[in-house]
């Protein structure tokens, strides 16, 4: 009898876990594409650089450095703030609250991030993110807001290099 309950419990737990992942995880290919490339993409509006474990970006004087455990942001004045976070837990919190949605498939995804506070700054984004076959962004169109400042993002990168800006990342991220 105890064995029967164990099997029933394990089966129920597996189905609950599968449903949880199906509801709260973005399309798996989005995660694979976002983490698959090593690149630095130069856009008219800024820079996006990633290596699968780290991300670095620049947008109108703001500089960002992110990994799974820390978010760091330097504002245009040069003042930097860092926050230790568990990005997986943060991601799940944003998804369950409805503050983050990722829809689509193939090369392009519609991404919506309602106001999220990280490292003392408030971020939002609404737009489309497209990936090239090598994992680099091929196009980013939308509106980003940082601390209430609105940025129109449009188009593909002017140039893509197969390297990560690790020195810039460490400068912002810290040790």
N, C-alpha and C positions, 0 to 999 in steps of 0.2 A: 504494500500500500504506500509506504514512504517513497519507494522508487517511482511509482506512478505520479505522485505529487511533484517530485523533483523534475520529471520529464515535462509535466504540464507547465511548471513554473519556468523552466528553461526555454520552452517553446514560446510562452507568452512574453518573456523578457526579450527574446530575439525579435519577435514581431513588433513589440513596442519600440525597441531600438531602431529597427528598420523604418518604422513610420516616423520617428523623431528625426532621423537623418534625412529622410525624403522631404520633410516639411521645412527643416531649418537650414539645410546646407544649400549653397548655390549650385547651379549646374556644375557637375564635376569637371567638365571640360574647361569651364571658366577658371577654376582653381589651377588646373594643370597648365593652362596657357599663361596665366598670370605668374606662375612660378617656374616656367620651363626655360625661359631665356636668360642669357647674360647679355645685357645691353645698356647703352646710354642713348636715349632718343632726344634729339634737340628739336623742339618745336618753336614757333614764333613766340609763343606765350611762356615758354620755360623749358625745363629739363626734367626727364624721368629716367632714372637709372635703377637697375635691379640685377640681382644675381641668384635668385631663388630663395635666399634666406634673409636678404637685406634689401631695403628700398631707400632711395634717396631722391629728393625732388627739389626743384626751385620754381617759384612762382612770384614774380614781381617783388623781389626782395625777401620774400619768405624762403626759408630753407627747412626741409623736413628730412628726418632720418627715422626709419622704422624697422624693428625686427619683432620677433614673437614676444619679447619681454619688455621692450621699452619704446616709447615714442618721444622724440625730441623735436622741438620746433624753435627756430630762431626767427624773430620778426625783423622787419626792414631796418630797425634801429640797431640790430646786432644783439639784442637781449635774447638769451636762450632759456628755454624751460624744458625740463625732462620729466617724464612720468613713467614709472615702472608699472606695467600692466600685463595681464595675460590676454593677448589678443584673441585667442580662441574663445575664452570666456566672454570677452567684450563683443566679439562677433555674434555669439549666440544670444547675448542680451539684446543687441541691436535688432537681430532678426525677430526674436520673440516679441519685442515691443512694437515691431512694424517700422522702426526707424531706418532699416536697411532692406532694400529689395534688389535682387539681381535676376533679370529675366532675359530669355533669349537662348541662342545656341549658334553653333557654327563659329564664324569669326567675330560676330558682334553681339554685344550684350547691353541691355538697358539697365543702368545702375541708378538707384535713388538712395541717397543718404540724407535723412533729415538731420537737423542740428545735433551734433555730437561734440561733447567737450573732452578734449585731450590735451594734456600738457599745458593747461591754462588757456587754451584757445578753442574757439568754436568753429566747427567745420560743417559744411553741407555740400552736396553735389547732386546734380540731376543731369543725366545725359547718356550718351552712348560711347562705349569703349570697344574698339575693334582690335584684333590681334593678327599679326602676320603669322605665317607658318612656323617661324622660328621662335615665337613667343613674345617678340617685341610688339609694342603698340603700333598699329598701322594707321590708326585714326582715333582721336578723342574729340568729341563734340558735346558741348553742354555748358552748364553754368556751375562754377564753384564759388563758394563763399568762405572766406576766412575772416573771423572777427568782424563780420558784417560788411566786409569789402567784397564786392562782386567782381568775378573774373569770367569773361566770355572765352571759352576754350573752343578752338575750331581747327580742324584739319589734321593732316598727317605730319610726321616729322620731316624736317628739312634734311636731317642726316641721322643715321643710326650707326653707332660703333659697337663692336662686340667686346666691350669691356665694361666693368662696373667702376664707378667713381668712389672707390673705397676711402681714399684720403679725405674727400669732401664729407662722406658719410661719417667717418670717425670724428672729424672736426665738430660736427653738429651733435652726434650721438654721445660722444664722450666715451670713457673707458668702461 
